[in-house]
Amino acid sequence: MSTSEANERRGRRLALDAAAVREFERTIAGGGVAVFPADTVYGLACSPTDRAAVERLYEIKGRPPAKPSAVMFFDRDRALAELDFLGERTRRACERLLPGGVTLLVPNPRRLWPLACGPQPEVLGVRVPCLEGTLAPLAGARVAVLQSSANLSGASDVRSLDALEPAIAASVDLLLDGGELPGTPSTVIDLTDYERTGAWRIVREGAVDAARVAELLGR
């Protein structure tokens, strides 16, 4: 595709359905950047292995390139299959917490997806959203994505496409419209020492409160 053709196709807005999900997959596989709905807020997505796409996503967002993001899967079983190096204790914790409004920081001894890890390639952020109701079609997505919230760095999270910064809307290749979202970002939970000690730590409280995390993981 030529540069002019690519520019003409930017900013396409599609209602979330099975056909839109297939277009989302093609956009990610082709090195594009998309805006998509999750169970928390709207996010920016690209291939986690395409350096040019990752750099473009960070540029669109105005995010420092050394700051880590997360890798999102749309199916928990696929996520756990990809993370087959996790210890049994950590795997069970992931099974209890996912899918849901959490980002899990897990050990990454193989240094997979280093573009998402920033300065700590041995730690990986993992997301599997809970996709129900109008978001259910996205559960069929067969790609993993590097994802970050679809707001300019430091700005408020986006709960609807109508609230998306126009500069972001004009810069991405595809926008998937999943309606209005809850608007609270994911809770970030550090599980990097969970295998050895059972210890966990909330780095950022968000969509899932600390009491619920404690209920699932133990105090």
Stockholm file with secondary structure:
# STOCKHOLM 1.0

chainA/1-219         MSTSEANERRGRRLALDAAAVREFERTIAGGGVAVFPADTVYGLACSPTDRAAVERLYEIKGRPPAKPSAVMFFDRDRALAELDFLGERTRRACERLLPGGVTLLVPNPRRLWPLACGPQPEVLGVRVPCLEGTLAPLAGARVAVLQSSANLSGASDVRSLDALEPAIAASVDLLLDGGELPGTPSTVIDLTDYERTGAWRIVREGAVDAARVAELLGR
#=GR chainA/1-219 SS CCHHHHHHHTTEEEESSHHHHHHHHHHHHTTCCEEEECSSSEEEEECTTCHHHHHHHHHHHTCCTTSCCEEECSCHHHHHHHTTTSCHHHHHHHHHHCSSSEEEEEECTTCCSGGGTTTCTTEEEEECCCCCGGGGGGGGCCCCEEEEESSCTTSCCCSSGGGSCHHHHHHSSEEEECCCCCCCCCEEEECTTHHHHCCCEEEECCSSCHHHHHHHHCC
#=GC SS_cons         CCHHHHHHHTTEEEESSHHHHHHHHHHHHTTCCEEEECSSSEEEEECTTCHHHHHHHHHHHTCCTTSCCEEECSCHHHHHHHTTTSCHHHHHHHHHHCSSSEEEEEECTTCCSGGGTTTCTTEEEEECCCCCGGGGGGGGCCCCEEEEESSCTTSCCCSSGGGSCHHHHHHSSEEEECCCCCCCCCEEEECTTHHHHCCCEEEECCSSCHHHHHHHHCC
//
